[in-house]
Amino acid sequence: MIPEGSLLAAHDLRKTYGSTPALDGASFSVHPGEVVAVMGPSGSGKSTLLHCLAGIITPDSGTITYAGRELSAMSDAERSALRRSDFGFVFQFGQLVPELTCVENVALPLRLNGVRRKAAERTALEWMERLEVDDLGSKRPGEVSGGQGQRVAVARALAGSPKVIFADEPTGALDSLNGERVMELLTEAARSANVAVVLVTHEARVAAYSDRDVTVRDGRARDLEHAA
């Protein structure tokens, strides 16, 4: 049921909102350091799949296993802790905290895990340098461009040394040039750190940065390893 060597795997997930099925037997897996694009038209269930994999919402049935543990067997507190320690997130509009500077935003996951401010901001600046935004440390999100803000968001996702990054339409609000640079930097940094990336997108040019694609249609997804 769980593909050998997978870090995160889901089998036969089902999730219904009212009478509308969002997931109808979706299966998925990702290995350490692998970038997998989850593709499909709007309303196909791909974002619901991502939220289930990240433990944000609970499927009605099916299993999700992360590093040998089943998410449904964890308490809400344990899943929240997992999202702070092992998972990183990049959203379409960055979702940076507007009251914090860029370096404070990147350091936030570390601070939430008890790292002292100076050490957290030192690590944050190292990631910002890799993402080519270290000169924006003292600026607030409202003072930087969309492309710069999204690079800051990627740095924030990586700063806490996650094992998996969930990226939901990370270039959807960017022009093609900025979008491609964000994807280059995200995938390069993730692979060098052996971080898996679950990338939700409907754009083929974005999916081209992945190692393989999983297509979701009408709530159904069959990853190639499950189908084999």
Backbone torsions as a table, in degrees:
resi	resn	phi	psi	omega
1	MET	NA	-42.6	179.5
2	ILE	-98.3	118.0	-179.9
3	PRO	-56.9	136.2	-176.8
4	GLU	-59.4	133.1	177.4
5	GLY	83.6	-0.7	-178.4
6	SER	-74.9	146.4	176.8
7	LEU	-89.3	-40.9	-178.5
8	LEU	-134.7	127.8	-177.3
9	ALA	-142.6	141.9	176.7
10	ALA	-126.3	144.8	179.7
11	HIS	-135.1	123.1	171.7
12	ASP	54.9	49.5	-179.7
13	LEU	-75.6	138.5	175.6
14	ARG	-133.2	134.6	179.2
15	LYS	-148.1	126.9	-178.0
16	THR	-123.3	136.2	172.6
17	TYR	-109.8	107.8	-173.9
18	GLY	65.0	-121.3	177.6
19	SER	-102.0	6.7	-176.3
20	THR	-101.9	116.7	177.2
21	PRO	-76.4	123.7	175.7
22	ALA	-91.2	-37.8	173.9
23	LEU	-127.6	136.6	-174.5
24	ASP	-137.0	59.1	179.3
25	GLY	99.2	43.5	-177.1
26	ALA	-87.2	136.3	176.1
27	SER	-128.3	149.7	-171.6
28	PHE	-163.1	152.6	171.2
29	SER	-154.5	154.1	175.9
30	VAL	-143.7	141.9	179.9
31	HIS	-99.0	161.5	176.8
32	PRO	-55.6	134.2	177.7
33	GLY	75.5	3.5	-177.6
34	GLU	-96.0	142.0	175.8
35	VAL	-106.5	116.8	-178.7
36	VAL	-118.4	125.3	177.9
37	ALA	-92.0	127.0	174.4
38	VAL	-99.5	111.9	-173.8
39	MET	-113.6	158.7	177.5
40	GLY	159.1	159.7	179.3
41	PRO	-68.2	166.1	177.0
42	SER	-57.6	134.1	-179.9
43	GLY	83.3	7.4	-177.2
44	SER	-79.0	-17.7	-179.6
45	GLY	110.7	3.9	-174.2
46	LYS	-68.6	-38.1	177.5
47	SER	-70.6	-35.7	175.4
48	THR	-61.9	-40.7	177.4
49	LEU	-60.2	-46.4	179.9
50	LEU	-60.0	-45.0	-178.0
51	HIS	-66.1	-33.1	174.9
52	CYS	-68.0	-45.2	-179.5
53	LEU	-60.3	-34.8	-178.2
54	ALA	-84.3	-1.4	179.6
55	GLY	74.9	16.8	178.8
56	ILE	-78.3	-41.4	173.3
57	ILE	-123.2	157.2	-177.1
58	THR	-105.5	127.5	177.6
59	PRO	-68.1	157.1	177.5
60	ASP	-69.0	-34.1	177.3
61	SER	-156.6	170.5	-175.7
62	GLY	100.5	172.9	-176.3
63	THR	-125.9	144.9	173.2
64	ILE	-128.5	123.9	-177.9
65	THR	-119.7	127.9	176.6
66	TYR	-123.4	122.8	178.8
67	ALA	49.0	41.3	176.1
68	GLY	84.1	-0.1	179.4
69	ARG	-114.6	141.8	179.1
70	GLU	-87.3	126.3	-176.0
71	LEU	-61.0	-35.6	-177.4
72	SER	-67.4	-18.6	178.8
73	ALA	-85.6	-7.4	179.8
74	MET	-88.2	152.1	173.4
75	SER	-77.1	166.9	176.6
76	ASP	-58.0	-40.0	-179.9
77	ALA	-64.1	-39.4	179.5
78	GLU	-67.8	-38.9	178.0
79	ARG	-68.0	-38.0	177.0
80	SER	-63.2	-42.2	178.4
81	ALA	-63.7	-37.9	178.7
82	LEU	-63.3	-40.3	179.0
83	ARG	-66.9	-27.6	177.9
84	ARG	-79.6	-35.8	-171.7
85	SER	-96.6	-40.7	-170.4
86	ASP	-111.1	-16.7	-176.7
87	PHE	-115.4	142.2	172.8
88	GLY	-121.8	156.0	-174.4
89	PHE	-133.9	138.1	171.9
90	VAL	-129.9	121.9	-177.6
91	PHE	-107.7	168.9	-175.3
92	GLN	-57.3	-40.9	-176.8
93	PHE	-108.7	24.6	174.6
94	GLY	74.6	-49.3	-179.3
95	GLN	54.6	44.7	173.2
96	LEU	-75.9	154.0	178.9
97	VAL	-79.9	114.6	-171.8
98	PRO	-64.9	-26.5	-177.9
99	GLU	-78.2	-15.2	-178.1
100	LEU	-98.2	152.7	172.5
101	THR	-70.6	169.2	-179.0
102	CYS	-62.6	-42.5	180.0
103	VAL	-67.2	-33.6	176.8
104	GLU	-67.9	-35.8	175.7
105	ASN	-62.8	-45.6	-178.5
106	VAL	-66.9	-35.0	-179.4
107	ALA	-77.0	-13.0	-172.1
108	LEU	-55.5	-46.2	179.3
109	PRO	-59.7	-35.9	178.4
110	LEU	-69.0	-42.4	179.6
111	ARG	-62.8	-39.0	178.8
112	LEU	-65.5	-23.1	178.5
113	ASN	-96.6	13.5	171.9
114	GLY	91.5	6.9	178.8
115	VAL	-75.9	137.1	179.8
116	ARG	-63.7	152.3	-171.2
117	ARG	-56.1	-49.2	-176.1
118	LYS	-62.5	-43.5	179.7
119	ALA	-66.2	-40.3	179.9
120	ALA	-64.4	-43.4	-178.7
121	GLU	-71.9	-29.8	174.7
122	ARG	-64.2	-45.6	176.5
123	THR	-64.3	-39.7	179.2
124	ALA	-59.8	-44.5	-179.5
125	LEU	-66.0	-33.0	177.0
126	GLU	-63.2	-43.0	178.3
127	TRP	-70.8	-36.3	177.9
128	MET	-64.3	-34.6	176.5
129	GLU	-65.1	-42.2	178.7
130	ARG	-64.6	-30.8	179.9
131	LEU	-93.2	7.4	173.9
132	GLU	65.4	35.0	178.3
133	VAL	-134.2	22.7	-177.9
134	ASP	-67.3	-17.6	178.1
135	ASP	-80.2	-2.3	-177.2
136	LEU	-104.0	9.6	-172.0
137	GLY	-53.2	-40.2	-175.4
138	SER	-89.3	-5.6	-179.6
139	LYS	-83.9	155.8	175.4
140	ARG	-96.1	157.9	-176.1
141	PRO	-51.4	-35.4	-179.5
142	GLY	-69.7	-9.4	-177.9
143	GLU	-101.9	3.3	-178.6
144	VAL	-120.6	162.6	-179.6
145	SER	-74.8	168.4	178.8
146	GLY	-60.2	-43.2	179.7
147	GLY	-65.5	-41.0	177.8
148	GLN	-65.4	-42.7	179.9
149	GLY	-61.6	-36.9	-179.9
150	GLN	-71.3	-32.2	174.7
151	ARG	-67.2	-38.2	175.2
152	VAL	-61.0	-41.6	178.8
153	ALA	-63.5	-37.9	177.0
154	VAL	-66.0	-42.7	177.1
155	ALA	-59.7	-41.2	178.0
156	ARG	-61.8	-41.7	-179.0
157	ALA	-64.1	-32.2	-176.6
158	LEU	-89.9	-22.1	-171.1
159	ALA	-61.6	-31.7	-178.0
160	GLY	-84.0	11.5	-179.4
161	SER	54.7	53.7	-179.7
162	PRO	-72.5	165.6	173.1
163	LYS	-95.8	-25.6	-179.6
164	VAL	-136.4	135.6	170.8
165	ILE	-112.0	130.0	175.2
166	PHE	-102.6	117.0	-177.5
167	ALA	-117.2	110.8	-176.1
168	ASP	-102.1	103.3	-178.3
169	GLU	48.4	56.0	-172.0
170	PRO	-67.4	-16.2	179.9
171	THR	-113.4	8.7	-173.4
172	GLY	-61.5	-27.0	-178.3
173	ALA	-101.2	9.0	-175.3
174	LEU	-112.3	156.2	171.8
175	ASP	-72.3	168.5	-171.7
176	SER	-61.7	-39.0	-178.1
177	LEU	-66.3	-48.6	178.2
178	ASN	-66.0	-37.2	179.2
179	GLY	-61.9	-43.0	-179.7
180	GLU	-67.6	-37.6	179.2
181	ARG	-67.2	-40.5	177.2
182	VAL	-61.0	-43.3	-179.9
183	MET	-67.0	-39.9	177.0
184	GLU	-58.4	-48.1	-176.7
185	LEU	-69.7	-41.0	179.6
186	LEU	-61.9	-52.3	-175.3
187	THR	-70.0	-36.5	177.8
188	GLU	-64.3	-46.7	-179.5
189	ALA	-66.3	-41.8	-178.8
190	ALA	-64.5	-45.1	-179.3
191	ARG	-65.4	-38.6	-179.5
192	SER	-66.9	-29.2	178.9
193	ALA	-95.2	4.0	-178.9
194	ASN	59.9	38.6	178.8
195	VAL	-99.0	130.3	175.8
196	ALA	-75.2	147.6	178.1
197	VAL	-127.1	125.8	171.3
198	VAL	-104.4	110.4	-170.0
199	LEU	-111.1	111.5	176.7
200	VAL	-90.9	125.6	-179.6
201	THR	-157.6	158.5	171.5
202	HIS	-115.2	6.0	-176.5
203	GLU	-104.1	125.1	-179.5
204	ALA	-63.1	-34.8	-178.5
205	ARG	-66.9	-29.7	176.5
206	VAL	-77.9	-43.1	179.3
207	ALA	-62.6	-22.1	-179.6
208	ALA	-62.7	-19.8	179.0
209	TYR	-81.8	-5.7	-177.0
210	SER	-88.5	167.0	175.2
211	ASP	-81.6	-30.1	176.5
212	ARG	-161.7	165.2	-177.3
213	ASP	-113.9	148.1	169.3
214	VAL	-125.3	125.2	-177.9
215	THR	-99.1	131.3	177.2
216	VAL	-110.2	127.0	175.6
217	ARG	-139.1	129.5	179.0
218	ASP	51.7	38.4	176.3
219	GLY	78.7	5.4	-179.0
220	ARG	-112.3	135.6	176.9
221	ALA	-138.5	133.1	174.2
222	ARG	-127.4	107.3	177.6
223	ASP	-74.7	151.2	-173.1
224	LEU	-58.2	-35.0	-178.5
225	GLU	-68.9	-36.9	177.3
226	HIS	-68.8	-33.8	-175.9
227	ALA	-77.8	-19.8	-176.1
228	ALA	-67.7	NA	NA
